[in-house]
């Protein structure tokens, strides 16, 4: 198995590796499958879970299997959770000694139920510096689950009370740099306190972990010391046929090149470094694209939607790249496609593959069709790309059914009517504006029901004459309540005289980030409201019910935010406020959002905090004292001392998490560069430089977490923003 000149050749001994147990919702699975089998007369007696579940324990390095063992559990124990049980095993597995000093092995565990084809696979990847002594691996991400591995660790902490050795916190997308450190959970997660994900009480997650599994594997207490070998001077065993496994000293440099956003390109020297190890590099989407951009292919990883879409914008993509990227697009769920409609429209203007994909999805889904129509109408105003947008629009009208076309036409006429009404309200004295609007709306009924462009799933039957609001800003936007046939309400603000395209970009980006955070198990109570620019001077946005500007909240509640919260919810508003404040602080920092004052920071009675008005972004700010993060003293007062510490910790967590989707984030922004947005950089080089600097991608995760933490601390104590806020308040009163 090993080369004669390999350091492993001198160590033929074997050592024991023990599978302790697997945690999961086994009784739920067992009862369901047993009932189905009994109902279908496949069985006549009921079976014990211990006789039905089988584990296959496989050890591998890359594509090469080292060993495989099949075993049955010896016991099943209940846990503190209503959903989870612990299957226990007592079988030691004999493993070659050399296995424990490899840094990229796989432990693959397949769980099978005898009666049905139920499989759940767990994968752990080892590293050199965590394989010595007593270590426990926790494995998560069972079939169809996205629950963060931090939850798994806390489940184990609750369930294995007599376990005295440290638990190892599994690698997660946001914690790759600290994943190799053992953390003693029984001392209160003291280590790496500022960057550990917030887990909280087990009960909060009990409803979300029913499909979550974990596995505990221990290595021997006595092992080889890492200091016995010079890790930088030898190659790992040559299991790969093409010999493309990098040596340890080259991995950090390769990862630095790979992790640099794809839109930033690469030098010839970087390409030379990557092409030496194509198989390793191609396991990363960005690495695969970097090689493919130079016509070098090895394997084809599944590309995230934004990266696959951006691939089609390359100047001369090969047929292979186009086909692979397009296949990845077609595999994406419809809800992902809906999130990226503005980006898809931009790419469809220059790529036939993207255009065909967009038209296929429009024919498949009416909501995508409506959203695409309005985005193409907006893009038709673009001097550089308008004619091509109009051609795609003509093709769209050919592939969708006549009913949806008629529906869109009704919606267009109704919005034209509402635009004229909103324009006219500015000419009326303030005390007569509501009467003016009611008069223009008549009885509130529309000519025909239509899909609301900002929310295509909502069919408008009428517009309420109640609860109309005219806001006091210079543009005087108007809030209307749209009603469907069941009298359900969708509230939207219509604004004339403002270019809302940049707001739409910001909110789409916030939703993109929020979706990824939730994919990591982090729900930070963000409020990515919808924005739809109809033209460069008119648009509509979702109205956030119950939210109020922080300036008004302080003015009406004795300079206290907490006094505004719903007291019936106890401490929940404060918890939501801490989480959402952390998320928006990081997002506004990353996107360089400017013109931050207490009128465009909102908070709801439930505690949700959010930013609005994204007219200034990417470092552009009308104030002479721009700030990178806007946090005021009243916000930290509402959080309390412990809450402020949690807020700072979550800022680090969110920032590190966003860094790990830097490639996807940069690609989604880069696809909008030709949309002629006011502040978005017009070239990939400038955008790449901006985002590289903002995300501090040259730093470790730990260093980046400390960086954003310090930025926020400085913002809390800064005097200049206070002075700028005073000037803003003074100007508003004039």
C-alpha positions in Angstrom: 0.0 0.0 0.0 2.8 2.4 0.9 6.0 3.3 -1.1 9.2 1.7 0.3 10.7 5.2 0.8 7.6 6.5 2.7 8.0 7.2 6.4 4.9 4.9 6.9 6.8 1.9 5.8 8.6 1.6 9.1 5.4 1.4 11.2 3.4 -1.8 10.3 1.6 -2.0 13.7 -2.2 -1.8 14.0 -4.2 0.1 16.6 -7.8 0.1 17.7 -10.4 2.6 16.5 -13.7 2.4 18.4 -17.2 3.5 17.2 -18.9 4.5 20.4 -22.3 5.4 19.1 -24.6 7.1 16.7 -27.1 9.7 17.7 -30.3 10.2 15.8 -34.1 10.0 15.6 -34.1 6.2 15.4 -37.4 5.4 17.1 -39.2 7.9 14.7 -37.6 6.2 11.7 -38.1 2.7 13.0 -41.8 3.2 13.9 -42.5 4.8 10.5 -40.8 2.0 8.5 -42.2 -0.8 10.6 -45.8 0.6 10.2 -45.4 0.9 6.5 -44.0 -2.7 6.2 -46.8 -4.0 8.5 -49.5 -2.2 6.5 -48.2 -3.7 3.3 -48.1 -7.2 4.8 -44.4 -7.4 4.4 -44.0 -8.5 8.0 -46.2 -10.2 10.5 -44.4 -9.5 13.8 -42.9 -6.3 15.1 -39.1 -6.0 15.2 -36.7 -4.4 17.7 -34.7 -1.4 16.4 -31.6 -3.2 17.5 -32.3 -6.0 15.0 -33.1 -3.6 12.2 -30.3 -1.0 12.1 -27.0 -1.8 10.5 -23.9 0.3 10.4 -21.2 0.2 7.7 -18.0 1.8 8.9 -15.6 2.6 6.1 -12.1 4.2 6.2 -10.8 5.8 3.1 -8.2 8.2 1.8 -9.4 10.0 -1.3 -10.9 7.5 -3.6 -9.1 4.6 -2.1 -10.8 2.4 0.5 -8.6 1.3 3.4 -11.1 -0.9 5.2 -14.8 -1.5 5.7 -16.7 -3.1 8.6 -20.3 -4.0 9.1 -21.7 -4.0 12.6 -25.0 -4.0 14.6 -25.7 -1.9 17.7 -25.5 -3.5 21.1 -27.9 -1.1 22.9 -30.3 1.7 22.4 -30.6 4.5 25.0 -33.0 7.4 25.4 -31.7 11.0 25.7 -32.9 14.3 27.0 -34.4 15.0 23.6 -37.8 13.7 22.7 -36.5 13.1 19.2 -33.1 11.5 19.6 -31.8 8.2 20.8 -28.2 6.8 21.1 -27.3 3.6 19.3 -24.3 2.1 21.2 -21.6 -0.1 19.8 -18.9 -2.1 21.5 -16.7 -3.2 18.5 -13.1 -2.0 18.2 -11.9 -1.7 14.6 -8.3 -2.6 13.8 -6.8 0.2 11.7 -3.3 0.5 10.3 -1.1 2.7 12.5 -0.3 4.9 9.5 -3.9 5.9 9.2 -3.6 8.1 12.3 -1.0 10.5 10.9 -2.7 11.3 7.6 -4.3 14.7 7.4 -7.1 14.0 4.9 -8.7 10.7 5.6 -12.4 9.9 5.5 -14.5 8.1 8.0 -17.7 7.2 6.2 -20.6 5.7 8.1 -23.7 4.4 6.4 -26.8 3.7 8.5 -29.2 1.2 7.0 -32.6 -0.1 8.1 -33.2 -3.7 7.1 -36.9 -3.3 6.2 -36.6 -0.4 3.8 -34.0 1.5 1.8 -33.2 4.1 4.5 -29.6 5.4 4.3 -27.9 8.2 6.1 -24.3 8.9 5.4 -21.9 10.8 7.7 -18.4 11.9 6.6 -15.6 13.1 8.9 -12.3 14.4 7.6 -9.3 14.0 9.8 -6.4 16.4 10.3 -2.9 15.8 11.6 -3.1 18.0 14.7 -6.3 16.4 16.1 -5.6 12.7 15.8 -3.4 12.3 18.9 -4.8 11.2 22.2 -8.5 10.9 23.3 -10.6 12.7 20.7 -14.2 12.4 19.8 -15.5 13.3 16.4 -19.0 14.5 16.0 -20.5 14.0 12.6 -23.5 15.8 11.3 -25.3 16.6 8.1 -27.4 13.5 7.7 -29.7 13.0 4.8 -31.6 16.3 3.9 -30.4 18.3 6.9 -28.6 21.6 7.1 -28.5 22.0 10.9 -25.2 23.4 12.1 -22.7 21.1 13.6 -22.6 23.2 16.8 -26.1 21.9 17.5 -24.9 18.3 17.3 -22.1 19.0 19.8 -24.5 20.4 22.3 -26.8 17.4 21.8 -24.0 15.2 22.7 -23.1 17.3 25.7 -26.6 16.9 27.0 -26.9 13.2 26.3 -23.5 11.8 27.4 -23.3 13.1 30.9 -20.7 10.6 32.1 -18.3 11.5 29.3 -15.2 13.2 30.8 -12.9 13.6 27.9 -13.2 16.7 25.6 -15.5 16.7 22.7 -14.1 17.7 19.3 -16.2 20.3 17.5 -16.5 19.2 13.9 -15.4 21.5 11.0 -18.2 23.7 9.8 -18.1 26.2 6.9 -17.5 29.1 9.2 -15.0 27.5 11.6 -12.4 25.8 9.4 -9.5 27.5 11.1 -10.5 26.6 14.7 -12.0 23.2 13.9 -8.8 21.4 14.8 -8.9 22.6 18.4 -10.3 20.3 21.1 -13.0 22.1 23.1 -13.9 21.0 26.6 -17.7 21.5 26.5 -17.9 20.8 30.2 -15.9 23.9 31.1 -18.5 26.1 29.3 -17.0 26.5 25.8 -14.4 28.8 27.2 -11.9 28.5 24.3 -12.5 30.6 21.2 -15.4 32.3 22.9 -15.6 35.2 20.4 -16.0 33.0 17.3 -17.9 30.0 18.5 -21.4 29.8 17.0 -24.2 30.6 19.4 -26.1 27.4 20.3 -28.1 28.2 23.4 -30.5 25.8 25.0 -31.2 22.5 23.4 -35.0 23.1 23.7 -34.8 25.9 21.1 -33.6 23.5 18.4 -35.6 20.4 19.3 -38.1 21.0 16.5 -35.3 21.4 13.8 -33.1 18.4 14.5 -35.4 15.5 13.9 -33.4 14.5 10.8 -30.0 15.3 12.4 -27.5 12.6 13.2 -24.2 12.5 15.0 -21.4 9.9 15.4 -18.8 9.4 18.1 -15.5 7.8 17.2 -12.5 7.6 19.5 -8.8 7.1 18.7 -6.3 5.5 21.0 -5.0 7.3 24.1 -1.4 6.6 23.1 -0.2 7.6 19.6 2.6 9.0 17.5 3.8 12.4 18.4 3.5 14.9 15.6 7.0 16.1 16.4 8.5 12.7 15.4 8.1 13.6 11.7 9.1 16.6 9.6 5.7 17.1 8.0 7.0 19.6 5.3 9.4 17.2 3.6 7.4 14.2 2.6 4.4 13.4 0.4 1.5 11.5 1.6 1.0 7.9 0.3 0.5 8.0 -3.4 -3.1 6.7 -3.6 -4.1 8.9 -6.5 -3.1 7.5 -9.9 -2.2 11.0 -11.2 0.1 11.7 -8.3 -1.7 15.0 -7.6 -1.8 15.1 -3.8 0.1 18.2 -2.7 2.8 18.1 0.0 2.0 19.7 3.3 4.2 22.8 2.8 2.3 23.6 -0.4 -1.3 23.3 0.8 -1.5 26.8 2.5 -0.4 28.6 -0.7 -2.7 26.5 -2.9 -5.7 27.3 -0.6 -4.8 31.0 -0.6 -5.0 31.0 -4.5 -8.1 28.8 -4.5 -10.0 30.9 -1.9 -9.4 34.1 -3.7 -12.7 35.0 -5.4 -12.9 33.7 -9.0 -13.7 37.1 -10.4 -10.3 38.4 -9.3 -8.6 36.2 -11.9 -5.2 34.7 -11.3 -1.6 35.3 -12.4 0.4 32.8 -14.6 2.4 32.0 -11.5 -0.8 31.1 -9.6 -2.0 28.9 -12.5 1.4 27.1 -12.6 1.0 26.3 -8.9 -2.6 25.0 -9.3 -2.0 22.9 -12.4 0.6 20.9 -10.6 -2.2 19.4 -8.4 -5.3 19.5 -10.6 -7.2 16.7 -8.8 -6.9 18.4 -5.4 -7.6 21.9 -6.8 -10.7 20.7 -8.7 -12.4 19.5 -5.5 -13.1 23.3 -4.9 -15.6 25.1 -7.2 -13.3 28.1 -7.5 -10.3 25.9 -8.1 -12.2 24.0 -10.8 -13.2 27.2 -12.5 -9.7 28.7 -12.3 -8.3 25.6 -14.1 -11.2 25.4 -16.5 -10.7 29.1 -17.5 -7.3 27.9 -18.8 -8.9 24.9 -20.6 -7.7 22.4 -18.0 -10.3 20.0 -16.6 -10.0 17.1 -14.2 -13.3 16.6 -12.4 -16.6 18.5 -12.2 -17.8 19.5 -8.8 -21.4 20.7 -8.3 -21.2 24.5 -8.6 -23.2 26.8 -6.5 -25.9 28.6 -8.5 -24.2 32.1 -8.5 -20.8 30.6 -9.6 -22.4 28.4 -12.3 -24.3 31.5 -13.6 -21.2 33.7 -13.5 -19.3 31.1 -15.5 -21.5 31.8 -18.5 -20.2 35.4 -18.5 -16.6 34.4 -19.3 -15.3 35.9 -22.5 -14.6 32.5 -24.2 -16.1 29.7 -22.1 -15.4 26.2 -23.6 -18.3 24.0 -24.6 -17.5 21.7 -21.7 -17.6 24.5 -19.1 -20.9 25.9 -20.6 -22.5 22.4 -20.5 -21.4 21.7 -16.9 -22.4 25.2 -15.6 -25.8 24.9 -17.4 -26.4 21.5 -15.9 -25.8 22.9 -12.4 -28.3 25.7 -13.1 -31.0 23.2 -14.1 -30.5 21.2 -11.0 -31.1 24.2 -8.8 -34.5 24.4 -6.9 -37.0 27.0 -8.1 -36.7 29.0 -4.9 -33.0 29.5 -5.6 -33.7 30.5 -9.2 -36.3 33.1 -8.0 -33.7 34.7 -5.7 -31.3 35.2 -8.6 -33.8 36.4 -11.3 -32.0 39.9 -11.7 -28.7 38.1 -12.1 -30.1 35.6 -14.6 -31.6 38.4 -16.7 -28.2 40.1 -16.8 -26.4 37.0 -17.9 -29.1 36.0 -20.4 -28.4 39.2 -22.3 -24.9 38.0 -23.2 -25.3 34.2 -22.9 -27.5 31.9 -25.1 -27.3 29.2 -22.5 -28.5 31.5 -19.7 -31.2 32.9 -22.0 -32.5 29.4 -22.9 -32.4 28.4 -19.2 -34.4 31.6 -18.2 -37.1 31.0 -20.9 -37.4 27.3 -19.8 -38.0 28.3 -16.2 -40.5 31.0 -17.2 -42.5 28.4 -19.1 -42.3 26.1 -16.0 -43.2 28.6 -13.3 -45.6 31.6 -13.5 -44.0 33.5 -10.6 -40.6 33.3 -12.3 -42.2 34.5 -15.5 -43.8 37.6 -13.9 -40.5 38.5 -12.1 -38.5 38.1 -15.3 -40.9 40.3 -17.2 -40.5 43.2 -14.8 -36.8 42.8 -14.7 -36.6 42.8 -18.5 -38.8 45.9 -18.7 -36.4 47.7 -16.3 -33.3 46.5 -18.2 -34.9 47.8 -21.5 -34.2 51.3 -20.2 -30.5 50.5 -20.2 -28.9 52.2 -23.2 -26.1 49.6 -23.5 -28.3 46.5 -23.2 -31.9 47.7 -23.8 -32.3 46.3 -27.3 -31.1 42.8 -26.3 -33.5 42.9 -23.3 -36.4 43.8 -25.6 -35.5 40.8 -27.8 -35.6 38.4 -24.8 -38.8 40.0 -23.7 -40.3 39.3 -27.2 -39.1 35.7 -26.9 -40.6 35.4 -23.4 -44.0 36.4 -24.7 -43.8 33.6 -27.2 -43.1 30.8 -24.8 -45.6 31.5 -22.0 -49.3 31.0 -22.2 -51.7 33.8 -23.1 -53.3 33.9 -19.7 -50.1 34.9 -18.0 -49.4 37.5 -20.7 -52.9 39.0 -20.1 -52.3 39.0 -16.4 -49.0 40.8 -16.8 -50.6 43.4 -19.0 -53.3 44.1 -16.5 -50.7 44.5 -13.8 -48.7 46.9 -16.0 -51.8 49.2 -16.6 -52.7 49.2 -12.9 -49.1 50.1 -11.9 -49.1 52.9 -14.5 -52.3 54.2 -12.9 -50.9 54.0 -9.3 -47.7 55.7 -10.5 -49.7 58.7 -11.7 -51.6 58.8 -8.4 -48.4 58.8 -6.3 -46.9 61.5 -8.5 -50.0 63.6 -8.0 -50.0 63.4 -4.2 -47.0 65.8 -4.1 -49.1 68.6 -5.6 -51.7 68.4 -2.9 -51.6 70.0 0.6 -50.7 67.6 3.4 -54.1 67.7 5.1 -55.8 66.8 1.8 -53.5 64.0 0.6 -55.4 61.0 2.0 -58.7 62.3 0.6 -57.0 62.9 -2.8 -55.8 59.3 -2.8 -59.1 57.8 -1.9 -60.8 59.9 -4.6 -58.4 58.6 -7.2 -58.8 55.0 -6.1 -62.6 55.1 -6.3 -64.1 52.0 -4.7 -60.7 50.4 -4.6 -61.5 47.6 -7.1 -59.0 46.9 -9.9 -60.1 46.4 -13.6 -59.2 42.7 -13.4 -57.3 40.6 -10.8 -53.5 40.5 -11.4 -50.3 39.2 -9.9 -48.6 41.7 -7.7 -45.2 42.3 -9.4 -43.3 42.4 -6.1 -45.0 39.2 -4.9 -46.2 37.2 -7.9 -47.9 34.6 -5.8 -50.3 37.3 -4.4 -53.3 37.9 -6.7 -54.7 41.5 -6.3 -58.4 41.9 -6.4 -58.7 45.3 -4.8 -56.9 48.1 -3.0 -58.0 49.0 0.5 -59.1 52.6 1.2 -58.1 52.2 4.8 -54.7 52.5 6.4 -53.2 54.6 3.6 -50.0 56.3 4.7 -48.2 59.2 3.0 -44.7 59.4 4.4 -43.2 62.8 5.3 -39.9 62.6 3.3 -39.3 64.8 0.3 -40.4 62.2 -2.2 -43.6 61.5 -0.2 -43.9 57.7 -0.9 -47.3 56.1 -0.3 -48.2 52.9 1.5 -51.2 50.9 0.1 -52.8 47.7 1.3 -53.5 45.3 -1.6 -56.2 42.7 -1.0 -56.7 39.3 -2.6 -60.1 37.4 -3.0 -59.9 36.2 0.7 -59.3 39.8 1.9 -55.7 38.9 2.9 -53.4 41.9 2.9 -50.1 42.6 1.3 -48.8 46.1 2.2 -46.4 47.8 -0.2 -44.8 51.3 -0.4 -44.8 53.0 -3.9 -42.2 55.6 -4.4 -41.8 58.0 -7.4 -38.7 60.0 -8.1 -36.1 57.6 -6.7 -33.9 55.0 -8.4 -34.5 51.9 -6.3 -32.3 49.5 -8.3 -29.5 49.7 -5.8 -31.9 49.0 -3.0 -33.0 45.9 -4.9 -29.4 44.8 -5.2 -28.7 45.3 -1.5 -31.9 43.4 -0.4 -31.2 40.5 -2.8 -27.7 40.3 -1.3 -29.0 40.4 2.2 -31.5 37.6 1.4 -28.6 35.6 -0.2 -26.5 36.0 3.0 -29.5 35.2 5.3 -30.2 32.0 3.4 -26.7 30.9 3.8 -26.6 31.7 7.5 -29.7 29.7 8.0 -28.1 26.9 6.0 -25.4 26.9 8.7 -28.1 26.7 11.4 -27.8 30.4 12.2 -31.2 32.2 12.2 -30.3 35.8 13.0 -33.8 37.2 12.7 -33.0 39.3 9.6 -35.8 41.0 7.6 -34.8 41.0 3.9 -37.9 42.8 2.7 -38.7 42.8 -1.1 -37.9 45.7 -3.4 -38.9 45.9 -7.1 -37.8 48.8 -9.2 -40.4 49.2 -12.0 -38.3 51.9 -13.8 -35.4 54.1 -12.9 -37.7 56.6 -11.2 -40.5 54.4 -9.9 -40.7 51.3 -7.8 -42.3 49.5 -4.9 -41.1 47.9 -1.7 -42.6 45.6 0.9 -43.9 47.4 4.0 -42.5 46.0 7.3 -45.5 45.9 9.5 -44.8 47.1 13.1 -41.3 48.5 12.3 -40.4 52.0 13.3 -37.4 54.2 12.8 -35.0 54.1 15.8 -35.1 57.9 15.9 -38.9 57.9 16.5 -38.6 55.0 19.0 -36.1 56.9 21.1 -38.2 60.1 20.8 -41.4 58.4 22.0 -39.9 56.1 24.6 -37.7 58.2 26.8 -34.5 57.5 24.8 -35.0 53.7 25.3 -35.4 51.0 22.7 -36.4 48.3 25.1 -39.4 50.3 26.3 -40.8 50.0 22.8 -40.7 46.2 22.7 -43.7 44.0 23.3 -43.5 43.1 27.0 -45.7 40.0 26.6 -42.8 38.2 24.8 -40.5 38.4 27.8 -36.8 38.4 26.8 -37.4 37.3 23.2 -37.4 40.8 21.7 -33.9 41.4 23.2 -32.6 38.2 21.8 -33.9 39.0 18.4 -32.5 42.5 18.6 -29.0 41.2 19.5 -29.0 38.7 16.7 -30.4 41.0 14.0 -28.2 43.9 15.0 -25.1 41.7 14.6 -26.2 40.5 11.2 -27.0 43.9 9.8 -23.9 45.4 11.3 -21.7 42.9 9.4 -23.7 43.2 6.2 -23.6 47.0 6.1 -19.8 46.8 6.8 -19.2 44.3 3.9 -21.4 46.2 1.4 -20.0 49.6 2.5 -23.5 51.0 3.1 -23.4 54.8 3.6 -25.6 57.5 4.9 -26.5 55.7 8.1 -28.6 57.6 10.5 -31.3 56.8 13.0 -34.1 57.4 10.4 -33.0 54.5 8.3 -32.4 52.1 11.1 -35.6 50.4 12.1 -36.8 48.2 14.9 -40.0 46.3 15.5 -42.0 45.6 18.6 -40.8 42.0 18.4 -37.2 43.2 18.5 -36.2 42.7 14.9 -33.6 45.3 13.8 -33.0 46.2 10.2 -31.5 48.7 7.8 -33.4 50.5 5.0 -32.5 53.0 2.2 -29.4 51.7 0.4 -28.9 54.7 -1.9 -25.2 54.8 -0.9 -23.1 51.7 -1.1 -19.5 50.4 -1.6 -17.9 53.2 0.4 -19.8 56.1 -1.1 -21.3 58.3 1.6 -22.7 61.9 1.5 -21.5 62.6 5.0 -18.1 64.1 5.7 -17.7 61.6 8.6 -18.6 58.2 7.0 -18.7 55.2 9.4 -18.2 51.6 8.5 -20.6 50.3 11.2 -23.5 52.2 12.8 -24.1 51.2 16.4 -25.3 53.7 18.9 -25.2 53.7 22.7 -28.9 53.2 23.1 -28.7 49.9 21.1 -26.1 48.5 23.6 -28.1 49.8 26.5 -31.1 47.8 25.2 -28.9 44.7 24.9 -27.4 44.9 28.4 -23.8 44.0 29.3 -24.1 40.2 28.6 -26.2 40.9 25.5 -23.5 43.3 24.2 -20.9 40.6 24.6 -23.1 38.2 22.7 -23.7 40.8 20.0 -19.9 41.2 19.5 -19.5 37.4 19.4 -22.2 37.1 16.8 -20.6 39.8 14.7 -17.5 37.7 14.5 -19.5 34.5 13.7 -21.4 36.3 10.9 -18.4 37.9 9.4 -16.5 34.6 9.3 -19.5 32.9 7.7 -19.8 35.6 5.0 -16.1 35.2 4.2 -16.8 31.5 3.5 -19.2 32.4 0.8 -17.0 35.2 -0.7 -16.8 33.5 -4.1 -20.6 33.2 -4.5 -21.1 36.7 -3.1 -18.6 38.3 -5.5 -20.0 36.4 -8.5 -23.6 37.6 -7.6 -22.4 41.2 -7.5 -20.2 40.9 -10.5 -23.1 39.8 -12.7 -24.9 43.1 -12.0 -22.0 45.3 -13.1 -23.5 46.0 -16.5 -26.8 47.0 -15.0 -25.5 50.6 -14.7 -26.0 50.9 -10.9 -24.8 54.1 -9.4 -22.2 52.9 -6.9 -21.4 49.2 -7.9 -17.9 49.0 -9.4 -17.9 48.7 -13.2 -15.1 46.2 -13.5 -14.3 42.8 -11.9 -10.9 44.0 -10.9 -12.2 47.0 -8.9 -15.0 44.9 -7.4 -12.7 42.1 -6.5 -10.2 44.5 -4.8 -13.1 46.1 -2.8 -14.5 42.8 -1.6 -11.1 41.3 -0.9 -10.3 44.3 1.3 -13.7 44.3 3.0 -13.7 40.6 3.8 -10.1 40.6 4.9 -9.5 37.4 2.9 -5.8 37.6 3.5 -6.4 37.0 7.2 -7.3 33.8 9.2 -10.9 33.3 10.3 -9.8 34.0 13.9 -8.0 37.2 12.9 -11.0 38.3 10.8 -13.3 37.7 13.7 -11.2 39.9 15.9 -11.1 42.6 13.2 -14.8 43.0 12.8 -15.2 42.8 16.6 -12.8 45.8 17.0 -14.6 47.7 14.2 -17.9 47.4 16.0 -16.3 48.4 19.4 -14.8 51.4 17.8 -18.2 52.3 16.2 -20.0 52.1 19.6 -17.6 54.6 21.2 -17.0 56.9 18.2 -17.9 60.6 18.6 -18.0 61.6 14.9 -21.2 59.6 14.1 -22.9 61.3 17.1 -21.9 64.7 15.7 -23.2 63.7 12.2 -26.4 62.5 13.7 -26.9 65.8 15.4 -26.4 67.6 12.1 -28.9 65.3 10.4 -31.5 65.9 13.0 -30.9 69.7 12.7 -31.3 69.6 8.9 -34.5 67.4 9.2 -36.1 70.1 11.3 -35.4 72.9 8.8 
